[in-house]
Amino acid sequence: MNSITTHQLVQMLCEYAKDSAVFPSFYKSLPVAGETGTIRKLADGTEADGNLHAKSGTMARVKSYAGYVKTRSGKMLCFAMIGNNTLWTEEELRDKFANLFVLMAKLP
């Protein structure tokens, strides 16, 4: 059916993180918030800046992010989030996701 749930995607990301042969290269290939790629302006100047490594995806009325963020204590969190057919503009939805990423980075 050419589909995957966010839960399945998070499980996959978590498995990658456990594989010391694959993970370093994979992690380095992801755009970094505040620095590179499509998320270079996302969460700029916050605790997620330089910390959030994620791939974004955008289609008409859909915005998604999947990747990793480290908490204040250095714990790596895997995540996948999709906003689909929301009442917010693309910019508003991006900002709401950015707020979530900052909150995740601030976790102990």
C-alpha positions in Angstrom: 0.0 0.0 0.0 3.1 2.2 0.0 2.5 3.6 3.5 4.2 3.7 6.9 2.9 4.9 10.2 4.8 7.3 12.4 5.2 4.5 15.0 6.9 2.3 12.4 9.1 5.2 11.3 10.2 5.8 14.9 10.9 2.1 15.5 13.1 2.2 12.4 14.9 5.3 13.5 15.5 3.8 17.0 16.9 0.6 15.4 19.3 2.7 13.3 20.5 4.5 16.4 21.5 1.1 17.9 23.6 0.1 14.9 27.1 1.5 15.5 28.1 0.5 11.9 25.3 2.4 10.2 24.2 5.2 12.6 27.1 7.7 12.5 26.9 8.1 8.7 23.1 8.1 8.7 23.0 10.7 11.5 25.5 13.0 9.7 23.4 12.8 6.5 20.4 14.4 8.1 19.9 18.2 8.0 20.6 20.0 11.2 18.2 22.7 12.6 19.7 26.1 12.4 22.5 24.9 10.2 21.8 22.9 7.0 19.2 21.7 4.5 15.5 22.3 4.6 15.5 22.9 8.4 18.4 25.4 8.6 15.9 28.1 9.6 13.9 25.9 11.9 14.2 26.6 15.7 17.1 29.0 15.0 18.6 30.4 18.2 16.9 27.9 20.4 18.0 24.7 22.3 17.0 22.7 19.2 19.5 24.8 17.1 22.4 22.5 16.1 20.8 19.7 18.1 17.9 18.6 16.0 18.8 16.3 13.1 15.8 15.6 11.0 14.3 15.1 7.5 11.3 17.3 6.6 8.6 16.5 4.2 6.0 18.8 2.6 3.0 18.2 0.3 -0.2 20.2 -0.2 -1.6 20.7 3.4 0.9 18.2 4.9 4.1 18.9 6.8 6.2 16.2 8.5 9.5 15.8 10.3 11.3 12.6 11.4 14.7 12.3 13.1 16.5 12.8 16.4 16.9 15.5 19.1 19.0 15.3 22.3 17.7 16.3 25.7 19.6 18.5 28.1 21.1 15.4 29.7 22.2 14.1 26.3 19.6 11.4 25.9 18.7 10.9 22.2 15.0 11.0 21.3 13.7 9.5 18.1 10.5 11.1 16.7 8.2 11.3 13.7 5.5 13.9 13.4 2.9 14.6 10.7 0.5 17.5 10.4 -2.1 16.6 7.8 -5.0 18.8 6.6 -4.7 21.2 9.6 -6.4 24.6 9.8 -3.0 26.3 10.2 -0.9 27.7 7.4 2.3 25.9 6.5 4.3 28.6 8.4 2.1 28.3 11.5 2.4 24.5 11.5 6.2 24.7 11.1 6.3 27.0 14.1 4.2 24.7 16.2 6.5 21.8 15.3 9.5 24.0 16.1 8.0 24.7 19.5 7.7 21.0 20.2 11.3 20.4 19.2 12.5 23.1 21.6 10.4 21.5 24.4 11.9 18.1 23.6 15.5 19.6 23.7 14.7 21.2 27.0 13.7 17.9 28.6 16.0 16.8 31.4 
